[in-house]
């Protein structure tokens, strides 16, 4: 007996959210800067090889109410042709409470897309050959360079780097139907989930943290120099930067990478924090999407949009999501 997907709903959880369900105020526009406008919603999709892609970016309830631009940015692109083509999905979220957040997010997506596009032939070959070490190191370099351009842009604008920054999350999908390797990489918070056999799995790559104080030889400087000079104890007294050396940069977010082989029937979901947080915090949302996305065929664009923006009280940020259904 075929399983019937539950009907689409507007919200799940304890009650309706405070904000209205549809957009209210538009962001202010500058007649001389119309390229700076950001649409409320972006929707895209494709089918290559063994996978069907759906992607969406939606302005959050709070931004819709306040007339603020969507801080999330979404870019989907195909590089190359035939079985050697490579599909990139990039999403970014600009820093909260900064005037250029939407521009920083858009720039992050475009910079990584340029970098991936110029290297797509090598990347596609590494994916097909299963060279995970090469992939990780290469994508790490491309990501660092792309986000470095954001920091350079901040310097040109005369603002602090953290005021013009963005998280960045990407998927690489080979068009070759014989290759089921799916590659995730990025920097910053968000979510990576897999729906397999009716159960959601959190497969976000973990960043290893060392608990407690640094231990000599593991996360700390050595006890002495190679010449045998003992190092003095760090008493926690801040040292002013040397006039002969640039001040150290603020710590950067760690790079995240995962290459996994999909199984028939899997659904892979990559999303920004706007969707990852309610998926972690509201079990009813997970159950609802399980029912909607476990059918024999992927949802159409309109149905995916409706599913991705099912609201949960207390979560009003932008939502950007890309889901991949495996045939």
Backbone torsions as a table, in degrees:
resi	resn	phi	psi	omega
1	UNK	NA	125.9	-177.5
2	UNK	-66.3	144.6	178.4
3	UNK	-83.3	130.6	179.4
4	UNK	-95.9	125.9	179.5
5	UNK	-68.8	144.1	177.7
6	UNK	-63.9	153.1	178.5
7	UNK	-65.7	150.9	179.1
8	UNK	-65.1	140.7	179.3
9	UNK	-126.3	163.2	-179.6
10	UNK	-87.2	-30.9	179.3
11	UNK	-155.3	161.4	174.2
12	UNK	-130.9	168.7	177.8
13	UNK	104.2	-157.7	-170.9
14	UNK	-74.0	-20.2	-177.9
15	UNK	177.2	173.6	-179.8
16	UNK	-68.7	145.6	176.6
17	UNK	-64.0	162.8	-177.7
18	UNK	-67.2	-40.5	-175.2
19	UNK	-78.2	161.6	176.0
20	UNK	-68.0	158.0	-175.4
21	UNK	-79.2	-21.9	-176.9
22	UNK	-115.1	160.1	-179.5
23	UNK	-58.1	145.1	176.6
24	UNK	-115.5	-72.1	-174.2
25	UNK	-97.8	138.4	173.2
26	UNK	-84.7	149.8	174.7
27	UNK	-65.1	151.7	177.8
28	UNK	-64.6	146.6	-178.4
29	UNK	-117.6	142.8	174.1
30	UNK	-104.5	121.6	-176.8
31	UNK	-60.6	-20.9	179.2
32	UNK	-96.1	-1.0	-178.6
33	UNK	-134.0	47.6	-175.4
34	UNK	-69.5	-22.1	175.6
35	UNK	-66.9	-13.1	-178.3
36	UNK	-84.1	-8.0	-179.3
37	UNK	-69.9	144.2	-179.8
38	UNK	-122.4	127.1	179.0
39	UNK	-65.6	150.7	178.3
40	UNK	-60.6	-39.7	-173.9
41	UNK	-139.6	138.0	173.7
42	UNK	-124.9	133.4	-176.2
43	UNK	-134.5	136.1	-177.6
44	UNK	-150.7	165.8	179.1
45	UNK	-171.6	165.4	-180.0
46	UNK	-169.2	169.1	173.1
47	UNK	-138.8	123.0	179.3
48	UNK	-139.5	139.6	177.0
49	UNK	55.8	-126.3	-177.4
50	UNK	-95.6	5.6	-173.2
51	UNK	-125.5	151.1	174.5
52	UNK	-116.8	129.3	-175.4
53	UNK	-108.4	136.9	169.8
54	UNK	-130.2	136.0	-178.1
55	UNK	-142.9	141.6	-178.4
56	UNK	-151.0	148.5	171.6
57	UNK	-135.3	124.4	-173.6
58	UNK	-127.3	134.5	176.0
59	UNK	-65.1	138.6	-177.8
60	UNK	-72.5	162.2	-179.2
61	UNK	-56.3	-42.7	-177.8
62	UNK	-64.0	-46.9	179.6
63	UNK	-65.0	-36.8	177.8
64	UNK	-63.0	-40.7	-178.7
65	UNK	-70.9	-39.5	-174.8
66	UNK	-88.1	-5.5	-178.7
67	UNK	71.6	36.1	178.7
68	UNK	-102.7	150.1	179.8
69	UNK	-71.5	156.1	175.8
70	UNK	-65.7	123.8	179.7
71	UNK	-80.6	-18.8	178.0
72	UNK	-82.2	146.4	174.7
73	UNK	-129.4	147.0	-178.9
74	UNK	-132.7	135.5	176.2
75	UNK	-138.2	129.1	172.9
76	UNK	-121.6	137.3	-176.8
77	UNK	-152.7	146.6	173.0
78	UNK	-112.3	129.3	176.9
79	UNK	-115.3	130.2	-179.6
80	UNK	88.7	-179.9	-176.8
81	UNK	-132.9	162.9	176.1
82	UNK	59.4	-148.8	-178.7
83	UNK	-68.8	-13.6	-179.8
84	UNK	-91.9	2.1	-179.7
85	UNK	-71.9	154.6	179.1
86	UNK	-132.5	128.1	179.2
87	UNK	-100.4	130.2	177.6
88	UNK	-113.2	133.3	167.5
89	UNK	-118.3	120.6	179.2
90	UNK	-122.5	136.5	176.3
91	UNK	-137.8	145.7	-177.4
92	UNK	-144.5	154.4	176.4
93	UNK	-127.4	122.8	178.1
94	UNK	-73.5	157.6	-177.5
95	UNK	-60.8	139.1	-178.1
96	UNK	-66.0	144.9	174.1
97	UNK	61.3	33.6	173.8
98	UNK	-123.7	138.3	-173.0
99	UNK	-65.0	-27.6	-177.9
100	UNK	-102.0	23.3	-174.5
101	UNK	-59.0	-42.6	-177.7
102	UNK	-68.2	-33.6	178.1
103	UNK	-70.5	-41.4	178.7
104	UNK	-61.5	-42.6	179.3
105	UNK	-63.3	-43.7	179.5
106	UNK	-64.1	-43.0	179.2
107	UNK	-62.8	-40.8	-179.9
108	UNK	-60.1	-43.3	179.7
109	UNK	-65.4	-42.2	-177.8
110	UNK	-70.2	-37.5	179.5
111	UNK	-66.2	-43.5	-179.3
112	UNK	-69.4	-33.5	178.6
113	UNK	-65.7	-41.0	176.6
114	UNK	-61.6	-44.1	-178.3
115	UNK	-64.7	-44.9	179.5
116	UNK	-67.0	-42.4	-179.2
117	UNK	-59.6	-39.6	-179.5
118	UNK	-72.5	-19.6	-178.5
119	UNK	-114.5	14.1	-168.6
120	UNK	-63.5	-34.9	-178.5
121	UNK	-63.3	-45.9	179.3
122	UNK	-67.0	-41.6	-179.8
123	UNK	-62.6	-44.6	-179.8
124	UNK	-62.1	-39.8	178.8
125	UNK	-66.9	-41.1	177.9
126	UNK	-63.1	-38.3	179.0
127	UNK	-65.0	-46.9	-179.0
128	UNK	-64.5	-34.5	-178.8
129	UNK	-84.4	-6.4	178.9
130	UNK	72.4	27.8	-179.8
131	UNK	-85.1	78.3	-173.5
132	UNK	-68.3	-37.4	179.2
133	UNK	-62.4	-45.0	177.8
134	UNK	-63.9	-41.1	179.0
135	UNK	-60.9	-48.3	-176.8
136	UNK	-61.8	-47.4	-178.1
137	UNK	-68.2	-39.6	179.8
138	UNK	-66.6	-44.8	179.7
139	UNK	-68.8	-31.3	175.3
140	UNK	-61.9	-44.1	179.0
141	UNK	-63.8	-44.1	-179.6
142	UNK	-63.2	-38.8	179.8
143	UNK	-67.9	-44.3	179.0
144	UNK	-60.3	-42.9	179.9
145	UNK	-65.2	-41.2	-178.8
146	UNK	-64.6	-46.1	179.6
147	UNK	-72.5	-26.2	174.5
148	UNK	-63.4	-33.1	177.6
149	UNK	-66.8	-31.6	174.3
150	UNK	-64.3	-43.3	179.5
151	UNK	-64.5	-37.3	177.1
152	UNK	-66.1	-38.1	178.2
153	UNK	-65.0	-38.4	177.1
154	UNK	-61.7	-42.1	179.4
155	UNK	-63.1	-40.2	178.4
156	UNK	-63.3	-33.3	179.8
157	UNK	-83.5	-6.9	-179.9
158	UNK	74.4	29.8	179.7
159	UNK	-122.3	164.9	-179.8
160	UNK	-70.2	148.6	-178.2
161	UNK	-56.1	-37.3	-178.1
162	UNK	-70.2	-13.8	177.5
163	UNK	-84.7	-11.2	178.7
164	UNK	-136.7	69.5	-173.9
165	UNK	-135.6	165.4	-179.8
166	UNK	-156.6	149.1	165.7
167	UNK	-75.7	160.8	-178.9
168	UNK	-147.3	127.8	-179.5
169	UNK	-135.8	134.2	-173.1
170	UNK	-137.9	149.9	171.1
171	UNK	-122.6	139.3	171.9
172	UNK	-116.0	125.0	-177.0
173	UNK	-124.7	111.9	177.4
174	UNK	-71.0	141.7	179.5
175	UNK	-76.7	-16.0	-179.7
176	UNK	-63.4	117.5	-177.6
177	UNK	-64.6	-21.2	-179.8
178	UNK	-83.2	-6.9	-178.5
179	UNK	-111.4	117.7	179.9
180	UNK	-108.3	18.2	177.2
181	UNK	-77.8	129.1	178.5
182	UNK	-118.2	129.5	-173.4
183	UNK	-114.2	124.9	173.8
184	UNK	-110.5	140.3	171.5
185	UNK	-154.7	157.6	178.5
186	UNK	165.3	-172.0	-177.9
187	UNK	-140.3	131.0	175.3
188	UNK	104.5	179.1	-173.0
189	UNK	-78.2	162.9	179.9
190	UNK	153.5	-156.3	-178.8
191	UNK	-143.1	148.9	171.7
192	UNK	-135.9	116.7	-174.1
193	UNK	-129.9	156.9	175.3
194	UNK	-132.5	129.6	175.0
195	UNK	-99.3	110.2	-176.8
196	UNK	-134.3	122.9	178.7
197	UNK	61.8	32.3	178.4
198	UNK	80.6	7.6	-179.5
199	UNK	-124.9	137.0	176.6
200	UNK	-83.1	135.0	175.2
201	UNK	-119.2	130.1	174.8
202	UNK	-86.0	108.5	-176.2
203	UNK	-114.1	21.5	175.5
204	UNK	-58.0	127.3	177.8
205	UNK	-59.9	131.7	-178.6
206	UNK	-85.3	140.3	174.0
207	UNK	-94.2	124.8	-174.9
208	UNK	-76.1	122.8	176.9
209	UNK	-111.9	137.5	176.5
210	UNK	-90.5	115.1	-179.8
211	UNK	-70.9	151.1	174.9
212	UNK	75.1	-162.0	-177.7
213	UNK	-78.1	153.3	176.8
214	UNK	-59.0	145.1	177.1
215	UNK	-107.5	137.8	-179.7
216	UNK	-54.9	129.7	-179.6
217	UNK	86.4	-2.6	-178.7
218	UNK	-147.9	90.2	179.0
219	UNK	85.5	14.3	179.2
220	UNK	-146.4	162.2	176.7
221	UNK	-64.1	157.8	177.8
222	UNK	-67.1	162.4	-178.2
223	UNK	-71.8	-20.7	178.5
224	UNK	-149.8	162.8	-179.8
225	UNK	-77.5	166.3	176.9
226	UNK	-58.6	-23.8	179.0
227	UNK	-82.8	-4.3	177.2
228	UNK	97.7	2.8	179.4
229	UNK	-77.2	130.5	178.5
230	UNK	-73.0	141.2	176.6
231	UNK	-90.3	142.4	-179.7
232	UNK	-75.4	158.8	-179.4
233	UNK	-70.5	141.0	175.3
234	UNK	-82.0	112.0	-178.2
235	UNK	-91.0	9.0	178.7
236	UNK	79.4	13.2	179.1
237	UNK	-88.8	120.2	-177.9
238	UNK	-63.3	138.1	179.5
239	UNK	-101.7	125.7	179.8
240	UNK	-64.7	147.1	-180.0
241	UNK	-62.3	143.2	179.0
242	UNK	-69.2	140.4	177.4
243	UNK	-68.1	-11.9	-178.5
244	UNK	-97.7	-5.6	-178.9
245	UNK	-130.8	145.9	177.2
246	UNK	-67.1	148.6	177.5
247	UNK	-62.7	144.1	-178.6
248	UNK	-63.9	145.4	177.9
249	UNK	-73.3	155.5	174.8
250	UNK	-63.2	152.1	-178.4
251	UNK	-60.1	142.6	-178.6
252	UNK	-100.2	154.9	177.0
253	UNK	-65.5	142.6	179.7
254	UNK	-70.2	152.4	178.1
255	UNK	-78.6	139.1	179.5
256	UNK	-118.5	139.7	-176.5
257	UNK	-148.7	140.5	172.9
258	UNK	-153.8	127.9	172.6
259	UNK	-118.7	121.3	-176.0
260	UNK	-135.9	153.8	179.5
261	UNK	-96.8	122.3	-178.3
262	UNK	-79.1	151.8	173.9
263	UNK	-107.8	152.8	174.1
264	UNK	-55.7	134.2	-179.3
265	UNK	94.4	-11.8	177.9
266	UNK	-68.2	152.6	166.0
267	UNK	-127.4	121.7	179.8
268	UNK	-103.0	131.5	-178.1
269	UNK	-124.8	122.1	171.4
270	UNK	-113.4	135.2	-176.0
271	UNK	-152.1	162.6	173.0
272	UNK	-81.3	175.6	-177.0
273	UNK	-61.6	-25.9	-178.8
274	UNK	-60.2	-27.4	174.4
275	UNK	-104.7	-32.6	-178.9
276	UNK	-61.3	-40.8	-177.1
277	UNK	-65.8	-46.7	176.0
278	UNK	-67.2	-28.8	175.6
279	UNK	-65.1	-36.7	176.6
280	UNK	-74.6	-32.9	-170.4
281	UNK	-97.3	-15.5	-176.5
282	UNK	-130.3	97.3	-178.3
283	UNK	-56.7	-28.9	-178.4
284	UNK	-65.1	-31.1	177.7
285	UNK	-67.6	-42.4	176.7
286	UNK	-59.7	-45.1	-179.9
287	UNK	-63.4	-40.1	-180.0
288	UNK	-64.2	-47.2	-178.5
289	UNK	-68.8	-29.9	174.5
290	UNK	-59.4	-46.6	179.7
291	UNK	-65.7	-37.6	-177.7
292	UNK	-74.2	-31.4	-169.9
293	UNK	-110.2	10.6	-179.6
294	UNK	-101.5	9.0	-179.3
295	UNK	-73.1	175.2	-177.7
296	UNK	-72.0	-18.4	179.5
297	UNK	-130.2	149.2	178.1
298	UNK	-66.5	154.7	176.8
299	UNK	-69.4	154.5	171.9
300	UNK	-72.5	175.6	-176.9
301	UNK	-60.0	-46.7	-177.6
302	UNK	-64.1	-40.8	179.8
303	UNK	-66.8	-39.5	178.8
304	UNK	-64.7	-40.7	176.4
305	UNK	-58.6	-46.5	-179.8
306	UNK	-61.3	-41.4	-179.4
307	UNK	-67.1	-43.3	-174.7
308	UNK	-67.2	-24.3	-177.5
309	UNK	-107.2	18.0	171.7
310	UNK	-59.8	125.7	-168.9
311	UNK	-91.8	154.3	177.7
312	UNK	-133.3	130.0	-178.4
313	UNK	-58.8	132.2	179.3
314	UNK	95.3	-4.3	179.3
315	UNK	-126.1	105.6	-172.2
316	UNK	-127.3	15.6	179.7
317	UNK	-79.9	166.5	172.4
318	UNK	-54.4	150.0	176.3
319	UNK	-125.0	128.4	173.5
320	UNK	-131.8	131.0	-174.5
321	UNK	-146.3	146.0	171.9
322	UNK	-131.7	127.0	-179.4
323	UNK	-122.7	141.8	-178.4
324	UNK	-123.7	120.0	177.4
325	UNK	-98.5	130.3	-179.3
326	UNK	-96.3	125.7	178.9
327	UNK	-68.9	NA	NA
